[in-house]
Amino acid sequence: MRIRAVHPDELPLLQDIERAAGQCFRDIDMPEIADDEPLPLDELARYHHAGLAWVAADDADAPVAYLIADRVDGNLHVEQVSVHPGSARRGIGRSLLDHLAGHALSVRAPALTLTTFTEVPWNAPYYTRCGFRPLDDGELTPGLRRIREREAAHGLDRWPRICMRRTL
């Protein structure tokens, strides 16, 4: 696998990867998450133009996973990381997170943050293994609070969620 910046013509592939990756939520009685549409192309293009969108590409240079991030309160925030199920369980997601950590250090961001489901095995427990720790409500920055408010308005609080941080 090679991690590189996403190319503009690959943005629809990111949507396909997210749709495929989301199907595993059906198996744990979260069909609403599986059916949730990926970000629209113009939003994905915004991440590309900001230099905050990467793919993991296979030997044929075809994307099999991606990560997009935002700058939130001085840190880099993982907005989405998705691995196509056909390439899952090979350390690709972790490699993307480590790549983001390297980028964060290069732009002097002290940490990575994210929000995730607490009881989904490939969410909070996985991110803990990748060096993230849960944040208490008192540790949430204003930007993380706004993200959680948007998530709640989108209905994601129907399942337990948490903010996490990986200090670099």
Summary of the structure (lengths in Angstrom):
residues: 168
radius of gyration: 15.0
end to end distance: 23.7
largest distance: 46.1
contacts: 492
relative contact order: 0.15
helix: 46%
strand: 26%
